[in-house]
Amino acid sequence: MMSGKSEKAALRRRASRLRRAILVVLAVIAASAAAVVVHTFFAYTERSRYGDEAIAAAILAGVSSVLFAVAGRKLLGIAVAILFGGALVAKPLLFPMISFHTEEVYRLTSETHLNFLVPGGLLLAAAVVLILTLRVGTASRRSS
């Protein structure tokens, strides 16, 4: 039978291994979101102009940033949300989508560009929420 201290140490080791495994899975999710963001950032194809990939990338990045924060890596979660959210917001500004039929640039208020702006803005908002919880966590630790 294990003593109380060795039992706690074994639990800590298992929890540490589980956290590492979770971080690997989250890194894979974040990397797949990065691949989708890079693809949509530079894509001019007919399919990508509808923003399907941008929405999928935002979902992947949002999930990974929140899970990074839950796993105790808030700064990494904030970085993922800021990087991907910023890239999605910047896409219509730097590389606007062009209509293949009329060869006109879509306006920023068009649905085509909003498919990039809205998910990117939501990711940036998630980053702000994570930053605010980071400050609250450090302030409450100081007062204890």
N, C-alpha and C positions, 0 to 999 in steps of 0.2 A: 504494500500500500504506500502511496506517495504522501509526503508531508505537504503541508499547506503551501510552503514556499516553492517547492519543486512543482507542485500542481499549477501554481500561478505562473511560474516560468515557462512551463510547457504550453499553457494557454497563450502566453505572450508570443512564443515562437510560432504557434499555429496562426495567430492573428497576423503576425508579421508576414508570414508566407502568403496568407490569403490577401493581404494588402498588396504585396508585390504582384501576385497573379492578377488582381483586379487592375492594377496600374498597367500591366502589359496589355490586357484586353482594352482598356481605355486608350492606350497609345495606338492600338490598331484602329479603333474607331476614329480617333482624331486624325490618323494618317489617311484613312479612307475619305474623311471629310475634306482633308487638304487636297487630295487628288481631284475630288469633284469640284472644289472651289477653283483650283488652278485650271481645270478643263473649262469650266463655265466662264472664267475670267477672260480667257483668250478666244473662246469659241464664237464663230459667226455663222454657225449652221442654222438651218431652218428649225430644227427640233429644239435647240438650246434657247431660241429666242422666246420660247414660252415660259422659261424659268423653272422647268421641272427639276433640273439638276440643282439649281440654286436653292430651291425649297428643301430638297433632300439633303444637301450639304448643310443647310442651316439646322435641320433637325438633328443630323449626326453631330454637328459641332455643339449644339445646345445640350444634347444629352451627355456628350463627353465632358463638357465644361462643368455641368452640374454634378456629374458623378465624380469628377476629379475633386470638386469641392467637398463632396460627401466623404471621399476617401482621405480627406485631410490635406489635400494639395490644392488649396484655394488659389494660390498664386498661379499655378498651372492652369486651373480652370478659367481664371480671369484672362490669362494670356490667350488661351484658345478662343474665348468669346470675342476678345478685342480684335485679334488677328483675322478671324473668319468674318466677323461682323463688319469690320472695316473694309475687307476685300469685297464683300458683297455690296456694300454701300458705294464703294469707289468704282465698281464695274460700269454702271451706266454713265458715270461722270467721265471716266477715262476712255472707255471703249463703248460708246453708245451703240445700241442695236440699230440696224439699218433694214428697212423693208426691201425684200428682194424684188418685189413687183414694181414699186415706184422709185426705189433707191433713195428714199428720204429717211432722214434720221428720226426715230421715234422721239416724242417729247418725254420729259422726265415724269410726267403725270400719266403716261400711258400704262396700260396693264402690263405690257412687256417689261418696262423698267421697274414698275412697282413689285414685280415678282422677285427682283433683286433687292430693292430698297427696304421693303417691309421686313423680310426675314433678317436682313443685315441689321436693321434698326432694332429688331427684337433681341438679337444676339448682343448688341451693344447695351441694351437695357438690362439684359441678364448680367453683363459684366459690371454694370453700375450696382446692381443689387448685391452681387458677390463682394464688390469693394466695400459697400456699406456694412455687410455682415462681417467682413474682415475687421473693420474699425471697431464695430461693437464688440467683437470677440476679444480684441486686445484691450479695450477699455475696461471690460468687465473683469479680465484677468488682473489688471493693475490694481483695481479697487479691492480685490480679495486679499 
